[in-house]
Amino acid sequence: MATDPDKVMAFVKEQLKKTPDIATTELFEKAKEVDEGVKQLSLRQFNARFPLQIKRQESLAKGGGRRGPSPSTGRRSGSRRRTSKDTTRREAMRDVLLQFAADLSDAEERRDLVRVLANVDKYVDGAMKAAGR
């Protein structure tokens, strides 16, 4: 992990501002010179921690990012309104999947990733419970 993540983040932000289409590998190599701790990260980890976060923040600032549900033009045959029970289940399922994603994201080394995947039954059980089964 970077010894000074704020310094690396500022550096990456500056580089992306200068050259928006810079290759991640090139950015990674330059960041290694700024902070020796970056060498401990894989290219994938570096990309997730620095460039992707900056790009996401910029996208959200410009009004991009997640979109809400599209407006409905009317009821389709066979569709029904979502009940509070459906909404609760949906939120519970979403929580399980977000926890799984967060645990995967937190896995810094291969052994951490293996540990998360070895416990996949825990997430499946949570998803089944959220689905009401």
C-alpha positions as CSV (number, residue, x, y, z in Angstrom):
1,M,0.0,0.0,0.0
2,A,1.2,3.5,-0.7
3,T,2.8,5.2,2.3
4,D,1.1,8.5,1.5
5,P,-2.1,7.7,-0.4
6,D,-3.1,11.4,-0.5
7,K,0.1,12.3,-2.2
8,V,-0.3,9.5,-4.8
9,M,-4.0,10.5,-5.3
10,A,-3.0,14.1,-6.0
11,F,-0.2,13.0,-8.4
12,V,-2.6,10.7,-10.3
13,K,-5.2,13.4,-10.5
14,E,-2.7,15.9,-11.9
15,Q,-1.5,13.4,-14.5
16,L,-5.0,12.6,-15.5
17,K,-5.8,16.3,-15.9
18,K,-2.7,16.8,-18.1
19,T,-3.2,13.6,-20.1
20,P,-6.7,12.1,-19.8
21,D,-5.9,9.2,-22.1
22,I,-2.7,8.1,-20.3
23,A,-2.3,4.4,-20.1
24,T,-2.8,2.9,-16.6
25,T,0.5,1.0,-16.9
26,E,2.4,4.3,-17.6
27,L,0.6,6.0,-14.8
28,F,1.4,3.1,-12.5
29,E,5.1,3.3,-13.3
30,K,5.2,7.1,-12.7
31,A,3.4,6.7,-9.4
32,K,6.0,4.2,-8.2
33,E,8.5,7.0,-8.4
34,V,6.4,9.3,-6.3
35,D,5.8,6.8,-3.5
36,E,7.8,3.6,-3.0
37,G,4.8,1.9,-1.3
38,V,2.9,1.8,-4.7
39,K,5.3,-1.0,-5.8
40,Q,3.5,-3.3,-3.3
41,L,0.3,-2.9,-5.3
42,S,-0.7,-4.9,-8.4
43,L,-1.7,-2.9,-11.4
44,R,-5.3,-3.9,-10.8
45,Q,-5.2,-2.7,-7.2
46,F,-3.5,0.6,-8.2
47,N,-6.1,1.2,-10.9
48,A,-9.0,0.5,-8.5
49,R,-7.6,2.7,-5.7
50,F,-6.4,5.7,-7.6
51,P,-7.4,6.4,-11.3
52,L,-10.8,4.8,-11.1
53,Q,-11.8,6.7,-8.0
54,I,-10.7,10.0,-9.6
55,K,-12.6,9.2,-12.8
56,R,-15.7,8.2,-10.8
57,Q,-15.6,11.5,-8.7
58,E,-15.3,13.5,-11.9
59,S,-18.1,11.7,-13.5
60,L,-20.4,12.3,-10.5
61,A,-19.4,15.9,-10.4
62,K,-20.4,16.3,-14.1
63,G,-23.8,14.8,-13.3
64,G,-22.9,11.3,-14.6
65,G,-22.8,8.2,-12.5
66,R,-25.7,6.0,-11.5
67,R,-29.0,6.6,-13.0
68,G,-32.3,6.1,-11.4
69,P,-35.0,4.0,-12.8
70,S,-36.3,5.1,-16.2
71,P,-39.7,6.7,-16.2
72,S,-42.5,4.2,-17.0
73,T,-44.8,5.0,-19.9
74,G,-47.5,2.8,-18.5
75,R,-48.1,-0.6,-17.2
76,R,-47.0,-3.5,-19.2
77,S,-49.0,-6.7,-19.2
78,G,-48.0,-9.0,-16.4
79,S,-46.2,-6.3,-14.5
80,R,-47.2,-5.3,-11.0
81,R,-46.3,-2.6,-8.5
82,R,-43.5,-3.3,-6.1
83,T,-44.8,-4.0,-2.6
84,S,-43.0,-3.0,0.5
85,K,-42.1,-6.7,1.0
86,D,-40.5,-6.8,-2.4
87,T,-38.7,-3.6,-1.7
88,T,-37.4,-4.9,1.6
89,R,-36.2,-8.1,-0.1
90,R,-34.6,-6.2,-2.9
91,E,-32.7,-4.0,-0.4
92,A,-31.6,-7.1,1.6
93,M,-30.4,-8.7,-1.6
94,R,-28.6,-5.5,-2.6
95,D,-26.9,-5.4,0.9
96,V,-25.6,-9.0,0.5
97,L,-24.2,-8.3,-3.0
98,L,-22.6,-5.0,-1.9
99,Q,-21.0,-6.7,1.1
100,F,-19.6,-9.4,-1.2
101,A,-18.3,-6.7,-3.6
102,A,-16.8,-4.8,-0.7
103,D,-15.1,-7.9,0.7
104,L,-13.7,-8.6,-2.8
105,S,-12.5,-5.1,-3.1
106,D,-10.8,-5.2,0.3
107,A,-8.8,-8.3,-0.7
108,E,-5.3,-6.9,-1.2
109,E,-3.5,-10.2,-1.7
110,R,-4.3,-13.4,-3.4
111,R,-4.8,-15.2,-0.1
112,D,-7.4,-12.6,0.9
113,L,-9.3,-13.1,-2.3
114,V,-9.2,-16.9,-1.8
115,R,-10.6,-16.4,1.7
116,V,-13.5,-14.3,0.4
117,L,-14.3,-16.8,-2.4
118,A,-14.0,-19.8,0.1
119,N,-16.8,-18.2,2.1
120,V,-19.1,-17.7,-0.9
121,D,-21.7,-20.0,0.8
122,K,-22.1,-17.2,3.4
123,Y,-23.1,-14.8,0.6
124,V,-25.4,-17.4,-1.1
125,D,-27.1,-18.0,2.2
126,G,-27.6,-14.3,2.7
127,A,-29.0,-14.0,-0.8
128,M,-31.4,-16.9,-0.3
129,K,-32.6,-15.4,3.0
130,A,-33.1,-12.1,1.3
131,A,-35.1,-13.8,-1.4
132,G,-37.3,-15.4,1.2
133,R,-36.2,-19.0,0.6
